[in-house]
Amino acid sequence: MNRSIRRLGVAIVVLYLALFVKLNWIQVVDKASLDDNPLNTAQVRRDFNRPRGSISTADGAVLAQSVPNPDPASEFDRVRQYPEGDLFAQATGFFSFRYGSTGLERQYSDELSGSTFEQQVRGFGDLLVARENVGNLTVSLRKDVQQVARDQLGEREGSVVALDPRTGELLAFWSYPSFDPNLISTTDQQAAEAAWTMYNASPSRPMRAHQYQDRYFPGSTFKVVTGSVGLQTGKVTDSEPVYPRATSYLPPQTTKAISNFGGETCGGPLPEILRISCNSAFAQMGTETIGPSDMLNGAQSWGFNSAAPIDLPDPAKSAFPTDVGSNPPKLAQASIGQNDVQATPLQMALVAAGVANGGTVMKPRVVHDIRDTQGDLVEGPYTGEKWLTPMSPEHAATMHADMINVAERGTATGLRIPGYEVGGKTGTAQLGTEPPRSHTWIIGFAGPPGQAPTVAVAVVVLNQSGGSEATGGRVAAPIAKAVMEKVLSVQAGG
């Protein structure tokens, strides 16, 4: 009798293990092919009828949650809801039956639905209890900081990125115009289609995360990269070379000179030419002092020609031209952020963060941790991971001081925050129109005096009137200042 019970027990265990292996084979090995099968509408329906975790900010705002569907005639039991509307739409993305998913909803879909291998193993203990096996995301973004970014940018097209340079965690991630993910995620398919058509008809592409998926000419903010490459190669110091005072620079192999804003005369060593954003000096620095090979390698050491490893889908690659070796005019223009140089707002925030963090660029990150419905940790908390080290701490300290000088006495005085140490660099990417219009930039960092900066920021405001270097300080600086002030206040317990 006991032997028969043992055999039955062994058989049950073997069958259970076989079921376990087969289930995980389907979910892991065959998952991609099954998911991509166009006939697999069952998976879409399953995803919409299964539990799905929430997404919340560091300061407790709920950004995404699944709630009972109020429509009794719908085939779906649940609907995805976004209580903050457009405020975080380009981070959370949407979760739509008809149009799929974007943003965090796409990047962390398995974790939100409790479908990862680890969550499935944990879920075996939930088979006998009424508990949903899902993952709840907490992001490093803060509603209070994000709100300041939105209010300050207003109804001007552009982007604001703020992060902690010590960890790479994002604190604000706003772009205007945005969109309401509730309209796309509704189970009312006619309403979803109408919203989809409306948003896609807009030339501003509000459903696109411009902060990291679109690139713009960075203008003079790129001079921080050029100056940093000069320092790191040892070809530039704070005292040498002393660039000649001039109104323009004429590169080899061309008769077209690169002029300073308004035909002004400028020159001098690195701190002075950065302070006043001298085109002629930086063009000469990249072309003659640094040279094409070191300039290309240096730009790439900062992440150009690579996609930033953010935990969101489809990041764009910021670009620095690779064909400058035999083209001095192009190299001269690229050295001041023109020609084929393009950067995402995220990339330029990482440049500021790298200087602030002693020459180390941390991987940008949105999700801080993932917990189950009991509050137990599934993944995280994220504490920071190195991505790039384009500068030594010694050379980063030099650029750090030079950027503080720009904020104290140069084009970025609009960034100054009483009681804090602030550094920055303005930029104006002229669009070649009459009357003059430009993309206006500012990058910067701030922190307590004598301590490592605790916030870095990049702001770009698109298609603004004016074409002088002062435009970035006038338009973008107040936005960046307000965002950094809010972050510093929160960090100080305010």
LINQUISUL-V155329 format. One record per backbone hydrogen bond with DSSP energy under -1.0 kcal/mol. NH is the residue of the N-H (numbers start at 0). CO is the residue of the C=O. Records with the same first field share a line. If there is no record, write none. Layout:
BEGIN
NH=CO, CO
END
This chain:
BEGIN
4=0
5=1
6=2
7=3
8=4
9=5
10=6
11=7
12=8
13=9
14=10
15=11
16=12
17=13
18=14
19=15
20=16
21=17
22=18
23=19
24=20
25=21
26=22
27=23
29=24
33=29
34=30
35=31
39=36
40=38
44=40
45=41
46=42
47=43
48=44
49=45
52=111
54=63
55=136
56=60
57=140
59=56
62=54
63=54
64=80
66=78
68=76
73=70
78=66
80=64
84=81
86=83
90=87
91=87
92=88
95=99
99=95
101=93
103=90
104=91
106=102
107=103
108=105
111=107
112=108
114=109
119=115
120=116
121=117
122=118
123=120
124=121
125=122
126=123
128=125
130=128
133=131
135=370
136=53
137=368
138=55
139=365
141=170
145=141
146=142
147=143
148=144
149=145
150=146
151=147
152=148
153=149
157=175
158=459
159=173
160=457
161=171
162=455
163=168
166=163
167=163
169=364
170=161
171=161
173=159
175=157
182=179
184=180
188=186
191=187
192=188
193=189
194=190
195=191
196=192
197=193
198=194
199=195
200=196
204=201
207=204
209=207
211=208
212=208
215=342
218=336
220=217
221=218
222=219
223=220
225=221
226=222
227=223
228=224
229=225
230=226
231=227
232=228
233=230
234=229
235=229
236=239
242=267
245=265
248=257
257=248
259=246
262=259
263=260
265=245
267=242
272=268
273=269
274=270
275=271
277=272
281=277
282=278
283=279
284=280
285=281
286=282
287=283
288=283
289=284
290=285
294=290
295=291
296=292
297=293
298=294
299=295
300=296
302=299
303=298
304=317
305=302
309=307
311=309
315=211
317=305
318=341
326=323
330=326
331=327
332=328
333=329
334=330
335=332
336=333
337=332
340=337
341=318
342=215
345=210
347=343
348=344
349=345
350=346
351=347
352=348
353=349
354=350
355=351
356=352
357=354
358=353
360=387
362=384
364=167
367=137
368=137
369=378
370=135
371=375
374=371
377=369
378=369
381=367
386=360
387=360
390=358
395=391
396=392
397=393
398=394
399=395
400=396
401=397
402=398
403=399
404=400
405=401
406=402
407=403
408=404
409=405
410=274
411=405
414=411
415=412
419=416
420=446
422=444
423=402
424=442
426=440
428=438
430=436
437=463
438=428
439=460
440=426
441=458
442=424
443=456
444=422
445=454
446=420
450=447
453=445
454=445
455=162
456=443
457=160
458=441
459=158
460=439
461=156
463=437
465=435
470=467
473=469
474=470
475=471
476=471
479=475
480=476
481=477
482=478
483=479
484=480
485=481
486=482
487=483
488=484
489=485
490=486
491=487
492=489
493=488
END
